[in-house]
């Protein structure tokens, strides 16, 4: 078994760190931010000690694809992709410039600074995951009543907006629409719901033409110059549940194009889901990497190399 701990798991740029997330390292450029998407992988809220080759590049480029494609629906924070590392010269004064590592290319973006809204906006179009579990018990999803008689993985009569808290550590917790109104105000809450559903429906229609069902997804928003703005990644296998239309069958769980093979192996391994996590076998890493790559290529219509 190969120790994959040398894959890009951490960045150490000579810039002020804005925030380090489970997957992304964000640096302060003054008026802008530099977001670097690493190859880190987390499962059960634990960052594993090995990475998935090219995962960061795939997630970054797929998110950029969607940000550009949905900009007519909602403004976003994207300023520029880092396709050439020397672009950073445009955002750093001479005295703060340094020898930019080549790994930034393809896995980094420069974005506007926004005031983050402390909620994740989840849109569900199908009965799956925790939504299916709650529906079986209560006939609802995150407290939203759903018509009876639906089966697992069945499409909902209409997309359901189910916001959650935004947790930097641990699990996000469900909130109802009233709670969201208390946090952001009624006007902003209504706009969050409207734009989340509009973006999901647009992306779902597009993805359907590429052979995918987007079962659910989550968005994050901020405020920039007084305007609601979408931030962070969108519509990637890490933030959305992609199903293959050809293999889709109502009444059973679906095989997702995400890190499910990793979760399955970790569960079967007997790991107790507390840090540190185990090193993954090469076969699991390769399967996960292949799924990310397939999702990118099918959605964008471009070959990943």
LOMILUM-925908 format. One line per 3 residues: number of its first residue (from 1); their letters; for each residue x, y, z of N, C-alpha, C. Coordinates in nm, 2 decimals, padded with zeros to 4 digits. Layout:
<nodes>
NUM	a	X,Y,Z,X,Y,Z,X,Y,Z | ...;
</nodes>
This chain:
<nodes>
1	xxx	00.08,-00.12,00.00,00.00,00.00,00.00,00.09,00.12,00.00 | 00.06,00.22,-00.08,00.14,00.34,-00.09,00.09,00.45,00.01 | 00.18,00.51,00.07,00.15,00.62,00.16,00.13,00.75,00.07;
4	xxx	00.01,00.79,00.07,-00.02,00.91,-00.02,-00.02,01.04,00.06 | 00.04,01.04,00.17,00.04,01.16,00.25,00.12,01.28,00.19 | 00.20,01.25,00.08,00.28,01.35,00.02,00.20,01.43,-00.09;
7	xxx	00.08,01.38,-00.11,-00.01,01.45,-00.21,-00.05,01.59,-00.15 | -00.08,01.69,-00.23,-00.10,01.82,-00.18,-00.21,01.83,-00.07 | -00.17,01.82,00.05,-00.27,01.82,00.16,-00.26,01.95,00.24;
10	xxx	-00.16,02.03,00.22,-00.14,02.15,00.29,-00.07,02.25,00.21 | -00.10,02.38,00.22,-00.03,02.48,00.15,00.03,02.58,00.25 | 00.15,02.63,00.22,00.22,02.72,00.31,00.27,02.84,00.23;
13	xxx	00.18,02.92,00.19,00.21,03.04,00.11,00.25,03.15,00.21 | 00.35,03.24,00.17,00.39,03.35,00.26,00.29,03.47,00.25 | 00.16,03.43,00.28,00.05,03.53,00.28,-00.03,03.51,00.40;
16	xxx	-00.10,03.61,00.45,-00.19,03.60,00.56,-00.30,03.49,00.54 | -00.31,03.40,00.63,-00.42,03.30,00.61,-00.55,03.36,00.65 | -00.65,03.35,00.56,-00.78,03.40,00.59,-00.86,03.30,00.67;
19	xxx	-00.86,03.17,00.61,-00.92,03.06,00.68,-00.87,02.93,00.61 | -00.86,02.83,00.69,-00.83,02.69,00.64,-00.96,02.61,00.66 | -01.01,02.55,00.56,-01.13,02.46,00.57,-01.08,02.32,00.56;
22	xxx	-01.18,02.23,00.55,-01.15,02.09,00.53,-01.08,02.06,00.40 | -01.11,02.14,00.30,-01.05,02.11,00.17,-00.97,02.24,00.12 | -01.02,02.35,00.15,-00.97,02.48,00.09,-00.88,02.56,00.19;
25	xxx	-00.77,02.61,00.14,-00.69,02.71,00.21,-00.71,02.85,00.15 | -00.76,02.94,00.23,-00.79,03.07,00.17,-00.69,03.18,00.23 | -00.63,03.26,00.14,-00.53,03.36,00.18,-00.58,03.50,00.15;
28	xxx	-00.54,03.59,00.23,-00.58,03.73,00.22,-00.49,03.81,00.13 | -00.55,03.86,00.02,-00.47,03.94,-00.08,-00.49,04.09,-00.06 | -00.56,04.13,00.05,-00.59,04.27,00.07,-00.73,04.30,00.03;
31	xxx	-00.75,04.34,-00.09,-00.89,04.36,-00.14,-00.96,04.24,-00.19 | -00.88,04.13,-00.21,-00.94,04.01,-00.26,-00.89,03.89,-00.18 | -00.94,03.77,-00.21,-00.89,03.65,-00.15,-00.84,03.55,-00.25;
34	xxx	-00.74,03.47,-00.22,-00.70,03.36,-00.30,-00.74,03.23,-00.24 | -00.82,03.15,-00.31,-00.87,03.02,-00.26,-00.80,02.91,-00.33 | -00.73,02.83,-00.25,-00.66,02.71,-00.31,-00.73,02.59,-00.27;
37	xxx	-00.77,02.51,-00.37,-00.84,02.38,-00.34,-00.74,02.27,-00.34 | -00.72,02.21,-00.23,-00.62,02.11,-00.21,-00.68,01.97,-00.25 | -00.60,01.87,-00.24,-00.64,01.73,-00.26,-00.69,01.66,-00.14;
40	xxx	-00.70,01.74,-00.03,-00.75,01.68,00.10,-00.89,01.61,00.08 | -00.91,01.51,00.16,-01.04,01.45,00.16,-01.08,01.43,00.30 | -01.21,01.46,00.33,-01.26,01.44,00.46,-01.38,01.34,00.45;
43	xxx	-01.40,01.27,00.56,-01.51,01.18,00.57,-01.55,01.17,00.72 | -01.68,01.18,00.74,-01.73,01.17,00.88,-01.67,01.28,00.96 | -01.65,01.40,00.89,-01.60,01.52,00.96,-01.45,01.51,01.00;
46	xxx	-01.38,01.41,00.95,-01.24,01.40,00.98,-01.16,01.41,00.85 | -01.05,01.49,00.85,-00.97,01.50,00.74,-00.87,01.38,00.74 | -00.87,01.31,00.63,-00.79,01.19,00.63,-00.64,01.22,00.60;
49	xxx	-00.55,01.13,00.64,-00.41,01.16,00.62,-00.35,01.14,00.48 | -00.44,01.12,00.39,-00.40,01.10,00.25,-00.50,01.17,00.16 | -00.46,01.20,00.04,-00.54,01.28,-00.05,-00.58,01.20,-00.17;
52	xxx	-00.66,01.27,-00.26,-00.71,01.21,-00.38,-00.65,01.29,-00.49 | -00.56,01.23,-00.57,-00.48,01.30,-00.68,-00.58,01.38,-00.77 | -00.55,01.50,-00.79,-00.62,01.59,-00.88,-00.75,01.63,-00.84;
55	xxx	-00.80,01.59,-00.72,-00.93,01.62,-00.67,-00.95,01.77,-00.66 | -00.84,01.84,-00.61,-00.86,01.99,-00.59,-00.87,02.06,-00.72 | -00.80,02.02,-00.82,-00.81,02.08,-00.96,-00.94,02.06,-01.02;
58	xxx	-00.99,01.93,-01.00,-01.12,01.90,-01.06,-01.23,01.98,-00.99 | -01.23,01.98,-00.86,-01.34,02.06,-00.79,-01.33,02.21,-00.83 | -01.21,02.26,-00.83,-01.19,02.40,-00.86,-01.24,02.44,-01.00;
61	xxx	-01.20,02.36,-01.10,-01.24,02.39,-01.23,-01.39,02.36,-01.26 | -01.44,02.26,-01.19,-01.59,02.24,-01.21,-01.67,02.35,-01.15 | -01.62,02.40,-01.03,-01.70,02.51,-00.97,-01.69,02.63,-01.06;
64	xxx	-01.57,02.66,-01.11,-01.56,02.78,-01.20,-01.65,02.77,-01.32 | -01.66,02.65,-01.38,-01.75,02.62,-01.49,-01.89,02.66,-01.45 | -01.94,02.62,-01.34,-02.08,02.64,-01.29,-02.09,02.79,-01.26;
67	xxx	-01.99,02.85,-01.19,-02.01,02.99,-01.16,-02.03,03.08,-01.28 | -01.95,03.05,-01.39,-01.97,03.12,-01.51,-02.10,03.09,-01.58 | -02.15,02.97,-01.57,-02.27,02.93,-01.63,-02.40,02.98,-01.56;
70	xxx	-02.39,03.01,-01.44,-02.51,03.05,-01.36,-02.50,03.20,-01.33 | -02.41,03.28,-01.38,-02.39,03.42,-01.34,-02.51,03.50,-01.38 | -02.59,03.45,-01.48,-02.71,03.53,-01.52,-02.82,03.52,-01.42;
73	xxx	-02.81,03.42,-01.33,-02.91,03.40,-01.23,-02.88,03.48,-01.10 | -02.75,03.47,-01.06,-02.71,03.53,-00.93,-02.56,03.57,-00.95 | -02.52,03.69,-00.91,-02.38,03.73,-00.91,-02.30,03.64,-00.82;
76	xxx	-02.17,03.62,-00.86,-02.08,03.53,-00.77,-01.95,03.61,-00.74 | -01.87,03.55,-00.66,-01.75,03.61,-00.61,-01.63,03.60,-00.70 | -01.64,03.52,-00.81,-01.53,03.49,-00.89,-01.47,03.62,-00.96;
79	xxx	-01.34,03.64,-00.95,-01.27,03.75,-01.02,-01.19,03.69,-01.13 | -01.11,03.58,-01.10,-01.03,03.52,-01.20,-00.98,03.38,-01.16 | -00.97,03.29,-01.25,-00.91,03.16,-01.23,-00.76,03.19,-01.24;
82	xxx	-00.68,03.11,-01.16,-00.54,03.12,-01.17,-00.49,03.01,-01.27 | -00.50,03.05,-01.39,-00.45,02.96,-01.50,-00.30,02.99,-01.53 | -00.25,03.10,-01.49,-00.11,03.14,-01.50,-00.07,03.20,-01.36;
85	xxx	00.02,03.15,-01.29,00.05,03.19,-01.15,00.09,03.34,-01.15 | 00.15,03.39,-01.26,00.19,03.53,-01.26,00.08,03.63,-01.25 | -00.05,03.58,-01.26,-00.16,03.67,-01.25,-00.16,03.73,-01.11;
88	xxx	-00.10,03.66,-01.01,-00.10,03.71,-00.87,-00.02,03.85,-00.86 | 00.06,03.88,-00.96,00.13,04.00,-00.96,00.03,04.12,-00.96 | -00.08,04.09,-01.03,-00.18,04.20,-01.04,-00.26,04.23,-00.91;
91	xxx	-00.24,04.14,-00.81,-00.32,04.16,-00.69,-00.23,04.17,-00.56 | -00.10,04.17,-00.58,00.00,04.19,-00.47,00.09,04.30,-00.50 | 00.12,04.39,-00.40,00.22,04.49,-00.42,00.36,04.43,-00.44;
94	xxx	00.45,04.50,-00.50,00.58,04.45,-00.54,00.65,04.39,-00.42 | 00.64,04.45,-00.30,00.71,04.40,-00.19,00.66,04.27,-00.13 | 00.54,04.23,-00.17,00.48,04.11,-00.11,00.47,04.00,-00.21;
97	xxx	00.53,04.02,-00.33,00.53,03.91,-00.43,00.64,03.81,-00.40 | 00.62,03.69,-00.44,00.71,03.58,-00.41,00.71,03.48,-00.53 | 00.79,03.38,-00.52,00.80,03.28,-00.62,00.67,03.19,-00.61;
100	xxx	00.58,03.21,-00.69,00.45,03.14,-00.68,00.47,02.99,-00.72 | 00.42,02.90,-00.64,00.44,02.76,-00.67,00.34,02.72,-00.79 | 00.39,02.63,-00.88,00.31,02.60,-00.99,00.19,02.52,-00.96;
103	xxx	00.18,02.46,-00.84,00.06,02.39,-00.80,-00.06,02.47,-00.79 | -00.04,02.61,-00.78,-00.16,02.70,-00.78,-00.24,02.70,-00.91 | -00.17,02.67,-01.02,-00.23,02.67,-01.15,-00.34,02.56,-01.16;
106	xxx	-00.46,02.60,-01.19,-00.57,02.51,-01.21,-00.65,02.47,-01.09 | -00.59,02.50,-00.97,-00.66,02.47,-00.85,-00.69,02.59,-00.76 | -00.67,02.71,-00.82,-00.69,02.83,-00.74,-00.78,02.93,-00.81;
109	xxx	-00.84,03.02,-00.73,-00.92,03.13,-00.79,-00.90,03.25,-00.70 | -00.91,03.37,-00.76,-00.91,03.50,-00.69,-01.05,03.54,-00.69 | -01.10,03.58,-00.57,-01.24,03.61,-00.55,-01.26,03.74,-00.47;
112	xxx	-01.37,03.80,-00.49,-01.41,03.92,-00.41,-01.43,03.88,-00.26 | -01.40,03.98,-00.18,-01.43,03.96,-00.04,-01.58,03.99,-00.01 | -01.65,03.90,00.05,-01.79,03.92,00.08,-01.82,03.89,00.22;
115	xxx	-01.92,03.95,00.27,-01.96,03.93,00.41,-02.05,03.80,00.41 | -01.99,03.69,00.46,-02.06,03.56,00.45,-02.19,03.56,00.53 | -02.29,03.50,00.47,-02.42,03.47,00.54,-02.40,03.34,00.61;
118	xxx	-02.43,03.34,00.74,-02.40,03.22,00.82,-02.51,03.12,00.81 | -02.53,03.07,00.69,-02.62,02.96,00.67,-02.58,02.89,00.54 | -02.61,02.76,00.53,-02.59,02.69,00.40,-02.73,02.67,00.34;
121	xxx	-02.74,02.69,00.21,-02.87,02.69,00.15,-02.88,02.56,00.07 | -02.95,02.46,00.12,-02.96,02.33,00.06,-03.09,02.32,-00.02 | -03.08,02.27,-00.14,-03.20,02.24,-00.22,-03.20,02.09,-00.25;
124	xxx	-03.32,02.03,-00.22,-03.34,01.89,-00.25,-03.44,01.86,-00.35 | -03.40,01.79,-00.45,-03.50,01.76,-00.56,-03.55,01.61,-00.56 | -03.48,01.53,-00.48,-03.51,01.39,-00.47,-03.50,01.34,-00.32;
127	xxx	-03.57,01.23,-00.29,-03.56,01.18,-00.16,-03.44,01.09,-00.14 | -03.35,01.14,-00.06,-03.22,01.07,-00.04,-03.16,01.11,00.09 | -03.06,01.02,00.13,-02.99,01.05,00.25,-03.07,01.08,00.38;
130	xxx	-03.03,01.18,00.45,-03.11,01.21,00.57,-03.25,01.26,00.55 | -03.27,01.31,00.43,-03.41,01.35,00.39,-03.50,01.23,00.38 | -03.45,01.12,00.32,-03.53,01.00,00.31,-03.55,00.94,00.45;
133	xxx	-03.45,00.94,00.54,-03.47,00.89,00.67,-03.58,00.96,00.75 | -03.58,01.10,00.74,-03.68,01.17,00.81,-03.82,01.15,00.75 | -03.82,01.14,00.62,-03.95,01.13,00.55,-04.02,01.00,00.60;
136	xxx	-03.94,00.89,00.61,-03.99,00.76,00.66,-04.05,00.77,00.80 | -03.99,00.85,00.88,-04.03,00.86,01.02,-04.14,00.97,01.04 | -04.13,01.08,00.97,-04.22,01.19,01.00,-04.30,01.24,00.88;
139	xxx	-04.27,01.19,00.76,-04.34,01.25,00.64,-04.29,01.39,00.60 | -04.17,01.42,00.65,-04.12,01.56,00.62,-03.97,01.55,00.59 | -03.92,01.66,00.53,-03.77,01.68,00.51,-03.73,01.81,00.58;
142	xxx	-03.65,01.79,00.69,-03.61,01.91,00.76,-03.73,02.00,00.81 | -03.84,01.93,00.84,-03.96,01.99,00.89,-04.05,02.04,00.79 | -04.02,02.02,00.66,-04.11,02.06,00.55,-04.19,01.94,00.51;
145	xxx	-04.32,01.95,00.53,-04.41,01.84,00.50,-04.41,01.80,00.35 | -04.41,01.67,00.32,-04.40,01.62,00.19,-04.52,01.52,00.17 | -04.58,01.52,00.05,-04.69,01.43,00.02,-04.65,01.28,00.06;
148	xxx	-04.74,01.21,00.11,-04.71,01.07,00.15,-04.70,00.98,00.02 | -04.64,00.86,00.05,-04.64,00.76,-00.05,-04.52,00.76,-00.15 | -04.42,00.84,-00.12,-04.31,00.85,-00.21,-04.21,00.74,-00.17;
151	xxx	-04.12,00.70,-00.27,-04.03,00.59,-00.25,-03.89,00.65,-00.24 | -03.79,00.58,-00.19,-03.65,00.62,-00.18,-03.60,00.66,-00.32 | -03.53,00.77,-00.32,-03.47,00.83,-00.44,-03.57,00.88,-00.54;
154	xxx	-03.70,00.89,-00.51,-03.80,00.94,-00.60,-03.79,01.09,-00.61 | -03.82,01.15,-00.73,-03.82,01.29,-00.74,-03.93,01.35,-00.66 | -03.91,01.46,-00.60,-04.01,01.54,-00.52,-04.10,01.61,-00.61;
157	xxx	-04.22,01.64,-00.57,-04.31,01.72,-00.66,-04.25,01.85,-00.70 | -04.17,01.91,-00.62,-04.10,02.03,-00.65,-03.98,02.04,-00.55 | -03.87,02.11,-00.60,-03.76,02.12,-00.51,-03.79,02.18,-00.37;
160	xxx	-03.72,02.13,-00.27,-03.75,02.18,-00.13,-03.62,02.25,-00.08 | -03.64,02.36,-00.02,-03.54,02.45,00.03,-03.52,02.41,00.18 | -03.41,02.36,00.22,-03.39,02.32,00.36,-03.25,02.37,00.41;
163	xxx	-03.25,02.50,00.45,-03.13,02.56,00.50,-03.07,02.49,00.63 | -02.94,02.51,00.65,-02.88,02.45,00.77,-02.79,02.56,00.82 | -02.74,02.54,00.95,-02.64,02.62,01.00,-02.51,02.60,00.93;
166	xxx	-02.42,02.69,00.94,-02.29,02.68,00.87,-02.19,02.65,00.98 | -02.14,02.53,00.99,-02.04,02.49,01.09,-01.90,02.47,01.03 | -01.81,02.55,01.09,-01.67,02.53,01.04,-01.61,02.40,01.09;
169	xxx	-01.66,02.35,01.20,-01.62,02.22,01.26,-01.75,02.14,01.29 | -01.74,02.01,01.26,-01.85,01.92,01.30,-01.97,01.94,01.20 | -02.09,01.89,01.24,-02.20,01.88,01.15,-02.28,02.02,01.14;
172	xxx	-02.33,02.05,01.02,-02.43,02.15,01.00,-02.56,02.10,01.06 | -02.64,02.19,01.12,-02.76,02.15,01.18,-02.88,02.21,01.10 | -02.99,02.14,01.08,-03.10,02.19,01.01,-03.16,02.31,01.08;
175	xxx	-03.22,02.40,01.00,-03.30,02.51,01.05,-03.42,02.53,00.97 | -03.53,02.58,01.02,-03.64,02.60,00.94,-03.64,02.74,00.88 | -03.73,02.77,00.80,-03.73,02.90,00.73,-03.74,03.02,00.83;
178	xxx	-03.82,03.00,00.93,-03.84,03.10,01.03,-03.71,03.14,01.10 | -03.63,03.04,01.13,-03.49,03.06,01.19,-03.40,03.14,01.09 | -03.41,03.11,00.96,-03.33,03.18,00.86,-03.37,03.32,00.86;
181	xxx	-03.50,03.35,00.87,-03.55,03.49,00.87,-03.50,03.56,00.99 | -03.49,03.49,01.10,-03.44,03.56,01.22,-03.29,03.60,01.21 | -03.22,03.52,01.13,-03.07,03.54,01.11,-03.05,03.65,01.01;
184	xxx	-03.12,03.65,00.90,-03.09,03.74,00.78,-03.19,03.84,00.75 | -03.31,03.82,00.81,-03.42,03.91,00.77,-03.51,03.85,00.66 | -03.64,03.88,00.66,-03.73,03.82,00.57,-03.70,03.84,00.42;
187	xxx	-03.66,03.96,00.38,-03.63,03.99,00.24,-03.51,03.91,00.19 | -03.41,03.90,00.27,-03.29,03.83,00.23,-03.32,03.68,00.23 | -03.40,03.63,00.33,-03.43,03.49,00.34,-03.51,03.45,00.21;
190	xxx	-03.61,03.53,00.17,-03.69,03.50,00.05,-03.60,03.49,-00.07 | -03.50,03.59,-00.08,-03.42,03.59,-00.20,-03.32,03.47,-00.20 | -03.27,03.43,-00.08,-03.19,03.31,-00.07,-03.26,03.19,-00.12;
193	xxx	-03.38,03.17,-00.08,-03.46,03.06,-00.12,-03.49,03.06,-00.27 | -03.53,03.18,-00.32,-03.56,03.20,-00.47,-03.43,03.17,-00.55 | -03.32,03.23,-00.52,-03.20,03.21,-00.60,-03.14,03.07,-00.59;
196	xxx	-03.15,03.01,-00.47,-03.11,02.87,-00.45,-03.18,02.78,-00.54 | -03.32,02.79,-00.54,-03.40,02.70,-00.62,-03.38,02.73,-00.77 | -03.38,02.85,-00.81,-03.36,02.89,-00.95,-03.22,02.83,-01.00;
199	xxx	-03.12,02.84,-00.92,-02.99,02.79,-00.97,-02.99,02.64,-00.97 | -03.05,02.57,-00.87,-03.06,02.43,-00.88,-03.14,02.38,-01.00 | -03.25,02.44,-01.03,-03.34,02.40,-01.14,-03.26,02.42,-01.27;
202	xxx	-03.19,02.53,-01.29,-03.12,02.55,-01.41,-03.01,02.45,-01.42 | -02.93,02.42,-01.32,-02.82,02.32,-01.32,-02.88,02.18,-01.34 | -02.99,02.15,-01.28,-03.05,02.02,-01.30,-03.09,01.99,-01.45;
205	xxx	-03.14,02.09,-01.51,-03.18,02.08,-01.65,-03.06,02.06,-01.74 | -02.96,02.14,-01.71,-02.83,02.12,-01.79,-02.77,01.99,-01.77 | -02.76,01.95,-01.64,-02.69,01.82,-01.60,-02.77,01.70,-01.66;
208	xxx	-02.90,01.71,-01.67,-02.98,01.61,-01.73,-02.94,01.58,-01.88 | -02.91,01.69,-01.95,-02.86,01.67,-02.08,-02.73,01.61,-02.09 | -02.66,01.60,-01.98,-02.52,01.54,-01.97,-02.53,01.40,-01.91;
211	xxx	-02.65,01.35,-01.89,-02.67,01.22,-01.83,-02.66,01.21,-01.68 | -02.68,01.32,-01.61,-02.68,01.32,-01.47,-02.81,01.37,-01.41 | -02.84,01.32,-01.29,-02.94,01.37,-01.20,-02.87,01.44,-01.09;
214	xxx	-02.91,01.56,-01.06,-02.86,01.63,-00.94,-02.96,01.61,-00.83 | -02.94,01.52,-00.74,-03.04,01.49,-00.64,-03.06,01.60,-00.54 | -02.95,01.66,-00.50,-02.96,01.77,-00.41,-02.82,01.85,-00.41;
217	xxx	-02.82,01.97,-00.36,-02.70,02.05,-00.36,-02.71,02.15,-00.25 | -02.59,02.21,-00.22,-02.59,02.32,-00.12,-02.51,02.44,-00.18 | -02.56,02.56,-00.14,-02.50,02.68,-00.18,-02.46,02.77,-00.06;
220	xxx	-02.36,02.85,-00.08,-02.33,02.95,00.03,-02.33,03.09,-00.04 | -02.38,03.18,00.04,-02.39,03.32,-00.01,-02.33,03.42,00.08 | -02.30,03.54,00.02,-02.24,03.65,00.10,-02.30,03.78,00.04;
223	xxx	-02.26,03.89,00.10,-02.31,04.02,00.05,-02.18,04.09,00.00 | -02.19,04.14,-00.12,-02.09,04.22,-00.18,-02.14,04.35,-00.24 | -02.10,04.46,-00.19,-02.16,04.59,-00.23,-02.31,04.59,-00.22;
226	xxx	-02.36,04.53,-00.12,-02.50,04.54,-00.09,-02.58,04.44,-00.17 | -02.51,04.35,-00.25,-02.58,04.26,-00.34,-02.56,04.11,-00.29 | -02.67,04.04,-00.30,-02.65,03.89,-00.26,-02.56,03.83,-00.37;
229	xxx	-02.46,03.75,-00.32,-02.36,03.70,-00.41,-02.33,03.55,-00.37 | -02.32,03.47,-00.47,-02.29,03.33,-00.44,-02.14,03.32,-00.42 | -02.10,03.24,-00.32,-01.96,03.22,-00.28,-01.92,03.08,-00.27;
232	xxx	-01.79,03.05,-00.25,-01.74,02.92,-00.23,-01.76,02.83,-00.36 | -01.75,02.70,-00.34,-01.77,02.61,-00.46,-01.92,02.59,-00.48 | -01.96,02.56,-00.60,-02.10,02.52,-00.63,-02.10,02.40,-00.73;
235	xxx	-02.20,02.32,-00.70,-02.24,02.21,-00.80,-02.12,02.12,-00.83 | -02.04,02.08,-00.73,-01.94,01.98,-00.75,-01.98,01.85,-00.68 | -01.91,01.74,-00.70,-01.95,01.62,-00.63,-01.93,01.63,-00.48;
238	xxx	-01.85,01.73,-00.43,-01.84,01.75,-00.29,-01.96,01.83,-00.23 | -02.03,01.90,-00.31,-02.14,01.99,-00.26,-02.27,01.94,-00.31 | -02.27,01.84,-00.40,-02.40,01.79,-00.46,-02.40,01.64,-00.47;
241	xxx	-02.52,01.59,-00.49,-02.53,01.44,-00.51,-02.57,01.42,-00.65 | -02.47,01.37,-00.73,-02.48,01.34,-00.87,-02.52,01.19,-00.89 | -02.62,01.16,-00.97,-02.66,01.02,-01.00,-02.66,01.01,-01.15;
244	xxx	-02.62,00.89,-01.19,-02.62,00.85,-01.34,-02.76,00.82,-01.38 | -02.81,00.90,-01.48,-02.95,00.88,-01.53,-02.98,00.74,-01.58 | -02.88,00.68,-01.64,-02.90,00.55,-01.70,-02.92,00.44,-01.59;
247	xxx	-02.85,00.46,-01.48,-02.86,00.36,-01.37,-02.96,00.39,-01.27 | -03.03,00.51,-01.28,-03.12,00.55,-01.18,-03.25,00.46,-01.17 | -03.28,00.42,-01.05,-03.40,00.34,-01.03,-03.47,00.38,-00.90;
250	xxx	-03.59,00.41,-00.91,-03.67,00.45,-00.79,-03.69,00.34,-00.70 | -03.68,00.37,-00.57,-03.71,00.26,-00.47,-03.59,00.20,-00.41 | -03.47,00.26,-00.43,-03.35,00.20,-00.38,-03.24,00.31,-00.37;
253	xxx	-03.13,00.29,-00.30,-03.03,00.39,-00.29,-02.96,00.40,-00.43 | -02.90,00.51,-00.46,-02.83,00.53,-00.59,-02.68,00.54,-00.57 | -02.61,00.51,-00.67,-02.46,00.52,-00.66,-02.42,00.66,-00.70;
256	xxx	-02.36,00.73,-00.61,-02.33,00.87,-00.63,-02.19,00.89,-00.68 | -02.17,01.00,-00.76,-02.04,01.03,-00.81,-01.97,01.12,-00.71 | -01.94,01.07,-00.60,-01.87,01.15,-00.49,-01.78,01.06,-00.42;
259	xxx	-01.76,01.09,-00.29,-01.66,01.01,-00.21,-01.73,00.89,-00.14 | -01.84,00.84,-00.19,-01.91,00.73,-00.13,-01.82,00.60,-00.12 | -01.74,00.57,-00.22,-01.65,00.46,-00.21,-01.55,00.47,-00.08;
262	xxx	-01.52,00.59,-00.05,-01.43,00.62,00.06,-01.51,00.59,00.19 | -01.63,00.65,00.20,-01.71,00.62,00.32,-01.74,00.47,00.34 | -01.77,00.41,00.23,-01.80,00.26,00.24,-01.68,00.19,00.29;
265	xxx	-01.56,00.22,00.24,-01.44,00.14,00.29,-01.41,00.17,00.43 | -01.43,00.30,00.47,-01.40,00.34,00.61,-01.50,00.27,00.71 | -01.62,00.26,00.66,-01.72,00.19,00.75,-01.69,00.05,00.76;
268	xxx	-01.65,-00.02,00.65,-01.62,-00.16,00.66,-01.49,-00.19,00.73 | -01.40,-00.09,00.74,-01.27,-00.11,00.80,-01.27,-00.12,00.95 | -01.39,-00.08,01.01,-01.40,-00.08,01.15,-01.35,00.05,01.22;
271	xxx	-01.30,00.14,01.14,-01.26,00.27,01.20,-01.37,00.33,01.28 | -01.33,00.39,01.40,-01.43,00.44,01.49,-01.47,00.59,01.46 | -01.43,00.64,01.35,-01.47,00.77,01.30,-01.42,00.89,01.39;
274	xxx	-01.31,00.86,01.46,-01.24,00.97,01.54,-01.10,00.98,01.48 | -01.04,01.11,01.49,-00.91,01.13,01.44,-00.80,01.05,01.52 | -00.70,01.01,01.45,-00.67,01.03,01.31,-00.74,00.92,01.22;
277	xxx	-00.77,00.95,01.10,-00.82,00.86,01.01,-00.72,00.77,00.95 | -00.75,00.66,00.89,-00.66,00.56,00.83,-00.61,00.61,00.69 | -00.50,00.56,00.65,-00.45,00.57,00.51,-00.54,00.48,00.42;
280	xxx	-00.59,00.53,00.31,-00.68,00.46,00.22,-00.60,00.37,00.13 | -00.65,00.25,00.10,-00.58,00.17,00.00,-00.58,00.24,-00.14 | -00.48,00.20,-00.22,-00.46,00.26,-00.35,-00.59,00.24,-00.43;
283	xxx	-00.65,00.12,-00.42,-00.77,00.09,-00.51,-00.88,00.19,-00.48 | -00.90,00.22,-00.35,-01.01,00.31,-00.31,-00.98,00.45,-00.36 | -00.85,00.49,-00.35,-00.81,00.63,-00.39,-00.83,00.64,-00.54;
286	xxx	-00.79,00.53,-00.62,-00.81,00.54,-00.76,-00.95,00.54,-00.81 | -01.04,00.47,-00.73,-01.18,00.47,-00.77,-01.24,00.60,-00.74 | -01.21,00.67,-00.63,-01.26,00.80,-00.60,-01.21,00.90,-00.70;
289	xxx	-01.08,00.89,-00.73,-01.03,00.99,-00.83,-01.09,00.97,-00.97 | -01.12,00.85,-01.01,-01.19,00.83,-01.14,-01.33,00.89,-01.14 | -01.40,00.87,-01.03,-01.54,00.93,-01.02,-01.54,01.08,-01.03;
292	xxx	-01.45,01.14,-00.96,-01.44,01.29,-00.97,-01.41,01.33,-01.12 | -01.32,01.26,-01.18,-01.28,01.29,-01.31,-01.39,01.27,-01.41 | -01.47,01.16,-01.40,-01.58,01.14,-01.48,-01.69,01.24,-01.47;
295	xxx	-01.71,01.28,-01.35,-01.81,01.39,-01.32,-01.78,01.51,-01.39 | -01.65,01.55,-01.38,-01.60,01.68,-01.44,-01.62,01.67,-01.59 | -01.57,01.56,-01.65,-01.57,01.55,-01.80,-01.71,01.54,-01.86;
298	xxx	-01.80,01.47,-01.79,-01.93,01.46,-01.84,-02.01,01.59,-01.83 | -01.99,01.66,-01.72,-02.06,01.79,-01.70,-02.01,01.90,-01.79 | -01.88,01.91,-01.80,-01.82,02.02,-01.87,-01.80,01.99,-02.02;
301	xxx	-01.80,01.86,-02.06,-01.78,01.82,-02.19,-01.63,01.84,-02.23 | -01.54,01.86,-02.13,-01.40,01.88,-02.16,-01.32,01.77,-02.10 | -01.21,01.73,-02.16,-01.12,01.63,-02.11,-01.04,01.68,-02.00;
304	xx	-01.02,01.61,-01.89,-00.93,01.66,-01.78,-00.80,01.59,-01.80 | -00.69,01.68,-01.80,-00.56,01.62,-01.81,-00.47,01.70,-01.71;
</nodes>
